[in-house]
Amino acid sequence: MVERRIELNRRYRRKKKMAKLKKKLETAKSTRERETVLEKIHRISPFWVEPVKAN
């Protein structure tokens, strides 16, 4: 049960961090800032793809 709790806590933290990084990606002003955030996101979730914005 301990291992399960550890993994669940890890998942919850990852979800919170991803939400924070996605919000930061939306508000990123410079290309450099954007690339930094994308690197962090891919470190957490390598298969994540940025959604296409509909105009």
PDBQT receptor file of N, H, CA, C and O in Angstrom, charges set to zero:
ATOM      1  N   MET A   1       0.821  -1.204   0.000  1.00  0.00    +0.000 N 
ATOM      2  CA  MET A   1       0.000   0.000   0.000  1.00  0.00    +0.000 C 
ATOM      3  C   MET A   1       0.863   1.265   0.000  1.00  0.00    +0.000 C 
ATOM      4  O   MET A   1       0.479   2.294  -0.556  1.00  0.00    +0.000 OA
ATOM      5  N   VAL A   2       2.026   1.170   0.629  1.00  0.00    +0.000 N 
ATOM      6  H   VAL A   2       2.338   0.334   1.081  1.00  0.00    +0.000 HD
ATOM      7  CA  VAL A   2       2.917   2.332   0.708  1.00  0.00    +0.000 C 
ATOM      8  C   VAL A   2       3.392   2.750  -0.682  1.00  0.00    +0.000 C 
ATOM      9  O   VAL A   2       3.426   3.936  -1.009  1.00  0.00    +0.000 OA
ATOM     10  N   GLU A   3       3.757   1.756  -1.494  1.00  0.00    +0.000 N 
ATOM     11  H   GLU A   3       3.730   0.793  -1.228  1.00  0.00    +0.000 HD
ATOM     12  CA  GLU A   3       4.242   2.068  -2.835  1.00  0.00    +0.000 C 
ATOM     13  C   GLU A   3       3.147   2.730  -3.669  1.00  0.00    +0.000 C 
ATOM     14  O   GLU A   3       3.408   3.653  -4.441  1.00  0.00    +0.000 OA
ATOM     15  N   ARG A   4       1.934   2.249  -3.501  1.00  0.00    +0.000 N 
ATOM     16  H   ARG A   4       1.722   1.499  -2.874  1.00  0.00    +0.000 HD
ATOM     17  CA  ARG A   4       0.800   2.826  -4.236  1.00  0.00    +0.000 C 
ATOM     18  C   ARG A   4       0.593   4.282  -3.833  1.00  0.00    +0.000 C 
ATOM     19  O   ARG A   4       0.382   5.137  -4.693  1.00  0.00    +0.000 OA
ATOM     20  N   ARG A   5       0.652   4.566  -2.549  1.00  0.00    +0.000 N 
ATOM     21  H   ARG A   5       0.824   3.871  -1.850  1.00  0.00    +0.000 HD
ATOM     22  CA  ARG A   5       0.468   5.933  -2.054  1.00  0.00    +0.000 C 
ATOM     23  C   ARG A   5       1.571   6.844  -2.600  1.00  0.00    +0.000 C 
ATOM     24  O   ARG A   5       1.308   7.981  -2.994  1.00  0.00    +0.000 OA
ATOM     25  N   ILE A   6       2.797   6.340  -2.621  1.00  0.00    +0.000 N 
ATOM     26  H   ILE A   6       3.011   5.416  -2.301  1.00  0.00    +0.000 HD
ATOM     27  CA  ILE A   6       3.924   7.127  -3.148  1.00  0.00    +0.000 C 
ATOM     28  C   ILE A   6       3.684   7.451  -4.611  1.00  0.00    +0.000 C 
ATOM     29  O   ILE A   6       3.871   8.590  -5.038  1.00  0.00    +0.000 OA
ATOM     30  N   GLU A   7       3.267   6.442  -5.386  1.00  0.00    +0.000 N 
ATOM     31  H   GLU A   7       3.115   5.516  -5.039  1.00  0.00    +0.000 HD
ATOM     32  CA  GLU A   7       3.014   6.664  -6.810  1.00  0.00    +0.000 C 
ATOM     33  C   GLU A   7       1.853   7.628  -7.030  1.00  0.00    +0.000 C 
ATOM     34  O   GLU A   7       1.911   8.478  -7.919  1.00  0.00    +0.000 OA
ATOM     35  N   LEU A   8       0.803   7.502  -6.228  1.00  0.00    +0.000 N 
ATOM     36  H   LEU A   8       0.755   6.812  -5.506  1.00  0.00    +0.000 HD
ATOM     37  CA  LEU A   8      -0.337   8.417  -6.363  1.00  0.00    +0.000 C 
ATOM     38  C   LEU A   8       0.082   9.848  -6.058  1.00  0.00    +0.000 C 
ATOM     39  O   LEU A   8      -0.282  10.773  -6.784  1.00  0.00    +0.000 OA
ATOM     40  N   ASN A   9       0.841  10.030  -4.995  1.00  0.00    +0.000 N 
ATOM     41  H   ASN A   9       1.137   9.278  -4.405  1.00  0.00    +0.000 HD
ATOM     42  CA  ASN A   9       1.323  11.379  -4.654  1.00  0.00    +0.000 C 
ATOM     43  C   ASN A   9       2.180  11.949  -5.778  1.00  0.00    +0.000 C 
ATOM     44  O   ASN A   9       2.089  13.133  -6.102  1.00  0.00    +0.000 OA
ATOM     45  N   ARG A  10       3.006  11.103  -6.365  1.00  0.00    +0.000 N 
ATOM     46  H   ARG A  10       3.080  10.141  -6.102  1.00  0.00    +0.000 HD
ATOM     47  CA  ARG A  10       3.856  11.530  -7.473  1.00  0.00    +0.000 C 
ATOM     48  C   ARG A  10       2.997  11.985  -8.653  1.00  0.00    +0.000 C 
ATOM     49  O   ARG A  10       3.290  12.997  -9.289  1.00  0.00    +0.000 OA
ATOM     50  N   ARG A  11       1.929  11.224  -8.940  1.00  0.00    +0.000 N 
ATOM     51  H   ARG A  11       1.691  10.402  -8.423  1.00  0.00    +0.000 HD
ATOM     52  CA  ARG A  11       1.031  11.584 -10.036  1.00  0.00    +0.000 C 
ATOM     53  C   ARG A  11       0.333  12.907  -9.779  1.00  0.00    +0.000 C 
ATOM     54  O   ARG A  11       0.228  13.749 -10.671  1.00  0.00    +0.000 OA
ATOM     55  N   TYR A  12      -0.151  13.085  -8.539  1.00  0.00    +0.000 N 
ATOM     56  H   TYR A  12      -0.066  12.401  -7.815  1.00  0.00    +0.000 HD
ATOM     57  CA  TYR A  12      -0.858  14.330  -8.205  1.00  0.00    +0.000 C 
ATOM     58  C   TYR A  12       0.063  15.534  -8.363  1.00  0.00    +0.000 C 
ATOM     59  O   TYR A  12      -0.340  16.565  -8.901  1.00  0.00    +0.000 OA
ATOM     60  N   ARG A  13       1.296  15.399  -7.894  1.00  0.00    +0.000 N 
ATOM     61  H   ARG A  13       1.623  14.561  -7.457  1.00  0.00    +0.000 HD
ATOM     62  CA  ARG A  13       2.261  16.497  -8.029  1.00  0.00    +0.000 C 
ATOM     63  C   ARG A  13       2.550  16.786  -9.492  1.00  0.00    +0.000 C 
ATOM     64  O   ARG A  13       2.650  17.941  -9.904  1.00  0.00    +0.000 OA
ATOM     65  N   ARG A  14       2.683  15.703 -10.281  1.00  0.00    +0.000 N 
ATOM     66  H   ARG A  14       2.602  14.765  -9.946  1.00  0.00    +0.000 HD
ATOM     67  CA  ARG A  14       2.960  15.856 -11.711  1.00  0.00    +0.000 C 
ATOM     68  C   ARG A  14       1.822  16.593 -12.408  1.00  0.00    +0.000 C 
ATOM     69  O   ARG A  14       2.065  17.462 -13.246  1.00  0.00    +0.000 OA
ATOM     70  N   LYS A  15       0.569  16.246 -12.063  1.00  0.00    +0.000 N 
ATOM     71  H   LYS A  15       0.372  15.540 -11.382  1.00  0.00    +0.000 HD
ATOM     72  CA  LYS A  15      -0.588  16.911 -12.657  1.00  0.00    +0.000 C 
ATOM     73  C   LYS A  15      -0.609  18.400 -12.313  1.00  0.00    +0.000 C 
ATOM     74  O   LYS A  15      -0.875  19.240 -13.173  1.00  0.00    +0.000 OA
ATOM     75  N   LYS A  16      -0.326  18.720 -11.042  1.00  0.00    +0.000 N 
ATOM     76  H   LYS A  16      -0.110  18.038 -10.343  1.00  0.00    +0.000 HD
ATOM     77  CA  LYS A  16      -0.311  20.124 -10.623  1.00  0.00    +0.000 C 
ATOM     78  C   LYS A  16       0.785  20.888 -11.357  1.00  0.00    +0.000 C 
ATOM     79  O   LYS A  16       0.577  22.007 -11.824  1.00  0.00    +0.000 OA
ATOM     80  N   LYS A  17       1.955  20.262 -11.449  1.00  0.00    +0.000 N 
ATOM     81  H   LYS A  17       2.125  19.352 -11.070  1.00  0.00    +0.000 HD
ATOM     82  CA  LYS A  17       3.079  20.915 -12.102  1.00  0.00    +0.000 C 
ATOM     83  C   LYS A  17       2.806  21.116 -13.595  1.00  0.00    +0.000 C 
ATOM     84  O   LYS A  17       3.143  22.162 -14.151  1.00  0.00    +0.000 OA
ATOM     85  N   MET A  18       2.198  20.123 -14.243  1.00  0.00    +0.000 N 
ATOM     86  H   MET A  18       1.924  19.273 -13.792  1.00  0.00    +0.000 HD
ATOM     87  CA  MET A  18       1.866  20.244 -15.662  1.00  0.00    +0.000 C 
ATOM     88  C   MET A  18       0.865  21.372 -15.880  1.00  0.00    +0.000 C 
ATOM     89  O   MET A  18       0.993  22.140 -16.834  1.00  0.00    +0.000 OA
ATOM     90  N   ALA A  19      -0.121  21.475 -15.011  1.00  0.00    +0.000 N 
ATOM     91  H   ALA A  19      -0.224  20.851 -14.236  1.00  0.00    +0.000 HD
ATOM     92  CA  ALA A  19      -1.113  22.543 -15.145  1.00  0.00    +0.000 C 
ATOM     93  C   ALA A  19      -0.437  23.902 -15.028  1.00  0.00    +0.000 C 
ATOM     94  O   ALA A  19      -0.743  24.827 -15.779  1.00  0.00    +0.000 OA
ATOM     95  N   LYS A  20       0.488  24.010 -14.074  1.00  0.00    +0.000 N 
ATOM     96  H   LYS A  20       0.737  23.258 -13.463  1.00  0.00    +0.000 HD
ATOM     97  CA  LYS A  20       1.210  25.263 -13.863  1.00  0.00    +0.000 C 
ATOM     98  C   LYS A  20       2.066  25.604 -15.092  1.00  0.00    +0.000 C 
ATOM     99  O   LYS A  20       2.102  26.752 -15.534  1.00  0.00    +0.000 OA
ATOM    100  N   LEU A  21       2.751  24.593 -15.635  1.00  0.00    +0.000 N 
ATOM    101  H   LEU A  21       2.722  23.660 -15.276  1.00  0.00    +0.000 HD
ATOM    102  CA  LEU A  21       3.618  24.821 -16.792  1.00  0.00    +0.000 C 
ATOM    103  C   LEU A  21       2.809  25.152 -18.044  1.00  0.00    +0.000 C 
ATOM    104  O   LEU A  21       3.231  25.984 -18.848  1.00  0.00    +0.000 OA
ATOM    105  N   LYS A  22       1.658  24.516 -18.218  1.00  0.00    +0.000 N 
ATOM    106  H   LYS A  22       1.315  23.841 -17.565  1.00  0.00    +0.000 HD
ATOM    107  CA  LYS A  22       0.811  24.816 -19.371  1.00  0.00    +0.000 C 
ATOM    108  C   LYS A  22       0.308  26.245 -19.309  1.00  0.00    +0.000 C 
ATOM    109  O   LYS A  22       0.243  26.926 -20.333  1.00  0.00    +0.000 OA
ATOM    110  N   LYS A  23      -0.050  26.705 -18.118  1.00  0.00    +0.000 N 
ATOM    111  H   LYS A  23       0.002  26.152 -17.287  1.00  0.00    +0.000 HD
ATOM    112  CA  LYS A  23      -0.497  28.081 -17.949  1.00  0.00    +0.000 C 
ATOM    113  C   LYS A  23       0.648  29.055 -18.255  1.00  0.00    +0.000 C 
ATOM    114  O   LYS A  23       0.448  30.092 -18.888  1.00  0.00    +0.000 OA
ATOM    115  N   LYS A  24       1.841  28.700 -17.795  1.00  0.00    +0.000 N 
ATOM    116  H   LYS A  24       2.004  27.858 -17.280  1.00  0.00    +0.000 HD
ATOM    117  CA  LYS A  24       3.013  29.529 -18.049  1.00  0.00    +0.000 C 
ATOM    118  C   LYS A  24       3.338  29.557 -19.545  1.00  0.00    +0.000 C 
ATOM    119  O   LYS A  24       3.789  30.577 -20.065  1.00  0.00    +0.000 OA
ATOM    120  N   LEU A  25       3.109  28.440 -20.230  1.00  0.00    +0.000 N 
ATOM    121  H   LEU A  25       2.743  27.611 -19.807  1.00  0.00    +0.000 HD
ATOM    122  CA  LEU A  25       3.357  28.366 -21.673  1.00  0.00    +0.000 C 
ATOM    123  C   LEU A  25       2.416  29.299 -22.428  1.00  0.00    +0.000 C 
ATOM    124  O   LEU A  25       2.827  29.948 -23.391  1.00  0.00    +0.000 OA
ATOM    125  N   GLU A  26       1.166  29.370 -22.000  1.00  0.00    +0.000 N 
ATOM    126  H   GLU A  26       0.832  28.843 -21.219  1.00  0.00    +0.000 HD
ATOM    127  CA  GLU A  26       0.195  30.258 -22.642  1.00  0.00    +0.000 C 
ATOM    128  C   GLU A  26       0.593  31.722 -22.507  1.00  0.00    +0.000 C 
ATOM    129  O   GLU A  26       0.389  32.511 -23.429  1.00  0.00    +0.000 OA
ATOM    130  N   THR A  27       1.159  32.084 -21.367  1.00  0.00    +0.000 N 
ATOM    131  H   THR A  27       1.325  31.443 -20.617  1.00  0.00    +0.000 HD
ATOM    132  CA  THR A  27       1.485  33.491 -21.110  1.00  0.00    +0.000 C 
ATOM    133  C   THR A  27       2.931  33.846 -21.453  1.00  0.00    +0.000 C 
ATOM    134  O   THR A  27       3.355  34.982 -21.242  1.00  0.00    +0.000 OA
ATOM    135  N   ALA A  28       3.695  32.876 -21.984  1.00  0.00    +0.000 N 
ATOM    136  H   ALA A  28       3.350  31.953 -22.156  1.00  0.00    +0.000 HD
ATOM    137  CA  ALA A  28       5.097  33.135 -22.323  1.00  0.00    +0.000 C 
ATOM    138  C   ALA A  28       5.189  34.216 -23.400  1.00  0.00    +0.000 C 
ATOM    139  O   ALA A  28       4.509  34.156 -24.424  1.00  0.00    +0.000 OA
ATOM    140  N   LYS A  29       6.035  35.194 -23.146  1.00  0.00    +0.000 N 
ATOM    141  H   LYS A  29       6.587  35.243 -22.314  1.00  0.00    +0.000 HD
ATOM    142  CA  LYS A  29       6.168  36.323 -24.068  1.00  0.00    +0.000 C 
ATOM    143  C   LYS A  29       7.285  36.106 -25.088  1.00  0.00    +0.000 C 
ATOM    144  O   LYS A  29       7.091  36.357 -26.278  1.00  0.00    +0.000 OA
ATOM    145  N   SER A  30       8.434  35.648 -24.642  1.00  0.00    +0.000 N 
ATOM    146  H   SER A  30       8.592  35.445 -23.676  1.00  0.00    +0.000 HD
ATOM    147  CA  SER A  30       9.556  35.493 -25.561  1.00  0.00    +0.000 C 
ATOM    148  C   SER A  30       9.692  34.034 -26.013  1.00  0.00    +0.000 C 
ATOM    149  O   SER A  30       9.171  33.115 -25.381  1.00  0.00    +0.000 OA
ATOM    150  N   THR A  31      10.390  33.860 -27.097  1.00  0.00    +0.000 N 
ATOM    151  H   THR A  31      10.813  34.607 -27.610  1.00  0.00    +0.000 HD
ATOM    152  CA  THR A  31      10.624  32.528 -27.643  1.00  0.00    +0.000 C 
ATOM    153  C   THR A  31      11.493  31.712 -26.691  1.00  0.00    +0.000 C 
ATOM    154  O   THR A  31      11.281  30.512 -26.515  1.00  0.00    +0.000 OA
ATOM    155  N   ARG A  32      12.455  32.361 -26.091  1.00  0.00    +0.000 N 
ATOM    156  H   ARG A  32      12.628  33.336 -26.234  1.00  0.00    +0.000 HD
ATOM    157  CA  ARG A  32      13.365  31.681 -25.163  1.00  0.00    +0.000 C 
ATOM    158  C   ARG A  32      12.610  31.154 -23.944  1.00  0.00    +0.000 C 
ATOM    159  O   ARG A  32      12.826  30.024 -23.505  1.00  0.00    +0.000 OA
ATOM    160  N   GLU A  33      11.728  31.985 -23.408  1.00  0.00    +0.000 N 
ATOM    161  H   GLU A  33      11.552  32.903 -23.764  1.00  0.00    +0.000 HD
ATOM    162  CA  GLU A  33      10.922  31.588 -22.253  1.00  0.00    +0.000 C 
ATOM    163  C   GLU A  33      10.031  30.400 -22.622  1.00  0.00    +0.000 C 
ATOM    164  O   GLU A  33       9.866  29.460 -21.845  1.00  0.00    +0.000 OA
ATOM    165  N   ARG A  34       9.474  30.467 -23.806  1.00  0.00    +0.000 N 
ATOM    166  H   ARG A  34       9.609  31.231 -24.438  1.00  0.00    +0.000 HD
ATOM    167  CA  ARG A  34       8.600  29.406 -24.310  1.00  0.00    +0.000 C 
ATOM    168  C   ARG A  34       9.356  28.081 -24.463  1.00  0.00    +0.000 C 
ATOM    169  O   ARG A  34       8.851  27.026 -24.079  1.00  0.00    +0.000 OA
ATOM    170  N   GLU A  35      10.549  28.141 -25.017  1.00  0.00    +0.000 N 
ATOM    171  H   GLU A  35      10.959  28.997 -25.329  1.00  0.00    +0.000 HD
ATOM    172  CA  GLU A  35      11.375  26.948 -25.200  1.00  0.00    +0.000 C 
ATOM    173  C   GLU A  35      11.746  26.330 -23.850  1.00  0.00    +0.000 C 
ATOM    174  O   GLU A  35      11.750  25.107 -23.709  1.00  0.00    +0.000 OA
ATOM    175  N   THR A  36      12.054  27.158 -22.873  1.00  0.00    +0.000 N 
ATOM    176  H   THR A  36      12.050  28.151 -22.988  1.00  0.00    +0.000 HD
ATOM    177  CA  THR A  36      12.397  26.673 -21.537  1.00  0.00    +0.000 C 
ATOM    178  C   THR A  36      11.231  25.913 -20.924  1.00  0.00    +0.000 C 
ATOM    179  O   THR A  36      11.412  24.836 -20.357  1.00  0.00    +0.000 OA
ATOM    180  N   VAL A  37      10.037  26.476 -21.039  1.00  0.00    +0.000 N 
ATOM    181  H   VAL A  37       9.890  27.351 -21.499  1.00  0.00    +0.000 HD
ATOM    182  CA  VAL A  37       8.845  25.831 -20.488  1.00  0.00    +0.000 C 
ATOM    183  C   VAL A  37       8.573  24.518 -21.222  1.00  0.00    +0.000 C 
ATOM    184  O   VAL A  37       8.234  23.516 -20.591  1.00  0.00    +0.000 OA
ATOM    185  N   LEU A  38       8.717  24.515 -22.530  1.00  0.00    +0.000 N 
ATOM    186  H   LEU A  38       8.993  25.328 -23.042  1.00  0.00    +0.000 HD
ATOM    187  CA  LEU A  38       8.506  23.289 -23.310  1.00  0.00    +0.000 C 
ATOM    188  C   LEU A  38       9.493  22.193 -22.916  1.00  0.00    +0.000 C 
ATOM    189  O   LEU A  38       9.123  21.021 -22.850  1.00  0.00    +0.000 OA
ATOM    190  N   GLU A  39      10.744  22.566 -22.655  1.00  0.00    +0.000 N 
ATOM    191  H   GLU A  39      11.044  23.519 -22.709  1.00  0.00    +0.000 HD
ATOM    192  CA  GLU A  39      11.737  21.585 -22.208  1.00  0.00    +0.000 C 
ATOM    193  C   GLU A  39      11.316  20.955 -20.892  1.00  0.00    +0.000 C 
ATOM    194  O   GLU A  39      11.434  19.742 -20.714  1.00  0.00    +0.000 OA
ATOM    195  N   LYS A  40      10.823  21.778 -19.968  1.00  0.00    +0.000 N 
ATOM    196  H   LYS A  40      10.727  22.762 -20.113  1.00  0.00    +0.000 HD
ATOM    197  CA  LYS A  40      10.385  21.269 -18.666  1.00  0.00    +0.000 C 
ATOM    198  C   LYS A  40       9.185  20.341 -18.815  1.00  0.00    +0.000 C 
ATOM    199  O   LYS A  40       9.100  19.311 -18.146  1.00  0.00    +0.000 OA
ATOM    200  N   ILE A  41       8.263  20.711 -19.694  1.00  0.00    +0.000 N 
ATOM    201  H   ILE A  41       8.332  21.548 -20.237  1.00  0.00    +0.000 HD
ATOM    202  CA  ILE A  41       7.083  19.877 -19.925  1.00  0.00    +0.000 C 
ATOM    203  C   ILE A  41       7.508  18.532 -20.512  1.00  0.00    +0.000 C 
ATOM    204  O   ILE A  41       7.005  17.491 -20.089  1.00  0.00    +0.000 OA
ATOM    205  N   HIS A  42       8.422  18.539 -21.472  1.00  0.00    +0.000 N 
ATOM    206  H   HIS A  42       8.831  19.384 -21.816  1.00  0.00    +0.000 HD
ATOM    207  CA  HIS A  42       8.854  17.293 -22.106  1.00  0.00    +0.000 C 
ATOM    208  C   HIS A  42       9.681  16.432 -21.165  1.00  0.00    +0.000 C 
ATOM    209  O   HIS A  42       9.742  15.214 -21.333  1.00  0.00    +0.000 OA
ATOM    210  N   ARG A  43      10.314  17.046 -20.183  1.00  0.00    +0.000 N 
ATOM    211  H   ARG A  43      10.264  18.036 -20.046  1.00  0.00    +0.000 HD
ATOM    212  CA  ARG A  43      11.041  16.271 -19.183  1.00  0.00    +0.000 C 
ATOM    213  C   ARG A  43      10.056  15.471 -18.329  1.00  0.00    +0.000 C 
ATOM    214  O   ARG A  43      10.327  14.330 -17.953  1.00  0.00    +0.000 OA
ATOM    215  N   ILE A  44       8.908  16.087 -18.029  1.00  0.00    +0.000 N 
ATOM    216  H   ILE A  44       8.688  17.013 -18.334  1.00  0.00    +0.000 HD
ATOM    217  CA  ILE A  44       7.880  15.428 -17.213  1.00  0.00    +0.000 C 
ATOM    218  C   ILE A  44       7.090  14.432 -18.053  1.00  0.00    +0.000 C 
ATOM    219  O   ILE A  44       6.851  13.303 -17.625  1.00  0.00    +0.000 OA
ATOM    220  N   SER A  45       6.686  14.854 -19.251  1.00  0.00    +0.000 N 
ATOM    221  H   SER A  45       6.880  15.772 -19.598  1.00  0.00    +0.000 HD
ATOM    222  CA  SER A  45       5.844  14.032 -20.104  1.00  0.00    +0.000 C 
ATOM    223  C   SER A  45       6.375  14.093 -21.541  1.00  0.00    +0.000 C 
ATOM    224  O   SER A  45       5.993  14.985 -22.299  1.00  0.00    +0.000 OA
ATOM    225  N   PRO A  46       7.247  13.161 -21.921  1.00  0.00    +0.000 N 
ATOM    226  CA  PRO A  46       7.915  13.211 -23.230  1.00  0.00    +0.000 C 
ATOM    227  C   PRO A  46       6.985  13.156 -24.439  1.00  0.00    +0.000 C 
ATOM    228  O   PRO A  46       7.345  13.653 -25.506  1.00  0.00    +0.000 OA
ATOM    229  N   PHE A  47       5.806  12.568 -24.298  1.00  0.00    +0.000 N 
ATOM    230  H   PHE A  47       5.514  12.164 -23.431  1.00  0.00    +0.000 HD
ATOM    231  CA  PHE A  47       4.928  12.400 -25.449  1.00  0.00    +0.000 C 
ATOM    232  C   PHE A  47       3.891  13.499 -25.579  1.00  0.00    +0.000 C 
ATOM    233  O   PHE A  47       3.037  13.441 -26.464  1.00  0.00    +0.000 OA
ATOM    234  N   TRP A  48       3.951  14.504 -24.706  1.00  0.00    +0.000 N 
ATOM    235  H   TRP A  48       4.644  14.551 -23.987  1.00  0.00    +0.000 HD
ATOM    236  CA  TRP A  48       2.982  15.591 -24.731  1.00  0.00    +0.000 C 
ATOM    237  C   TRP A  48       3.193  16.438 -25.978  1.00  0.00    +0.000 C 
ATOM    238  O   TRP A  48       4.322  16.778 -26.331  1.00  0.00    +0.000 OA
ATOM    239  N   VAL A  49       2.091  16.772 -26.638  1.00  0.00    +0.000 N 
ATOM    240  H   VAL A  49       1.174  16.495 -26.352  1.00  0.00    +0.000 HD
ATOM    241  CA  VAL A  49       2.131  17.609 -27.831  1.00  0.00    +0.000 C 
ATOM    242  C   VAL A  49       1.275  18.830 -27.576  1.00  0.00    +0.000 C 
ATOM    243  O   VAL A  49       0.167  18.724 -27.049  1.00  0.00    +0.000 OA
ATOM    244  N   GLU A  50       1.782  19.977 -27.946  1.00  0.00    +0.000 N 
ATOM    245  H   GLU A  50       2.681  20.064 -28.375  1.00  0.00    +0.000 HD
ATOM    246  CA  GLU A  50       1.035  21.223 -27.741  1.00  0.00    +0.000 C 
ATOM    247  C   GLU A  50      -0.203  21.227 -28.621  1.00  0.00    +0.000 C 
ATOM    248  O   GLU A  50      -0.112  20.969 -29.821  1.00  0.00    +0.000 OA
ATOM    249  N   PRO A  51      -1.371  21.520 -28.033  1.00  0.00    +0.000 N 
ATOM    250  CA  PRO A  51      -2.599  21.554 -28.831  1.00  0.00    +0.000 C 
ATOM    251  C   PRO A  51      -2.578  22.715 -29.830  1.00  0.00    +0.000 C 
ATOM    252  O   PRO A  51      -2.019  23.779 -29.564  1.00  0.00    +0.000 OA
ATOM    253  N   VAL A  52      -3.198  22.481 -30.975  1.00  0.00    +0.000 N 
ATOM    254  H   VAL A  52      -3.653  21.617 -31.192  1.00  0.00    +0.000 HD
ATOM    255  CA  VAL A  52      -3.268  23.500 -32.016  1.00  0.00    +0.000 C 
ATOM    256  C   VAL A  52      -4.354  24.504 -31.651  1.00  0.00    +0.000 C 
ATOM    257  O   VAL A  52      -5.479  24.126 -31.324  1.00  0.00    +0.000 OA
ATOM    258  N   LYS A  53      -4.006  25.789 -31.711  1.00  0.00    +0.000 N 
ATOM    259  H   LYS A  53      -3.092  26.096 -31.976  1.00  0.00    +0.000 HD
ATOM    260  CA  LYS A  53      -4.979  26.843 -31.388  1.00  0.00    +0.000 C 
ATOM    261  C   LYS A  53      -5.887  27.096 -32.581  1.00  0.00    +0.000 C 
ATOM    262  O   LYS A  53      -5.412  27.228 -33.709  1.00  0.00    +0.000 OA
ATOM    263  N   ALA A  54      -7.181  27.162 -32.340  1.00  0.00    +0.000 N 
ATOM    264  H   ALA A  54      -7.567  27.054 -31.424  1.00  0.00    +0.000 HD
ATOM    265  CA  ALA A  54      -8.138  27.467 -33.392  1.00  0.00    +0.000 C 
ATOM    266  C   ALA A  54      -8.366  28.974 -33.410  1.00  0.00    +0.000 C 
ATOM    267  O   ALA A  54      -8.663  29.579 -32.380  1.00  0.00    +0.000 OA
ATOM    268  N   ASN A  55      -8.227  29.567 -34.576  1.00  0.00    +0.000 N 
ATOM    269  H   ASN A  55      -7.986  29.076 -35.413  1.00  0.00    +0.000 HD
ATOM    270  CA  ASN A  55      -8.424  31.021 -34.703  1.00  0.00    +0.000 C 
ATOM    271  C   ASN A  55      -9.821  31.349 -35.125  1.00  0.00    +0.000 C 
ATOM    272  O   ASN A  55     -10.161  32.522 -35.279  1.00  0.00    +0.000 OA
TER     273      ASN A  55
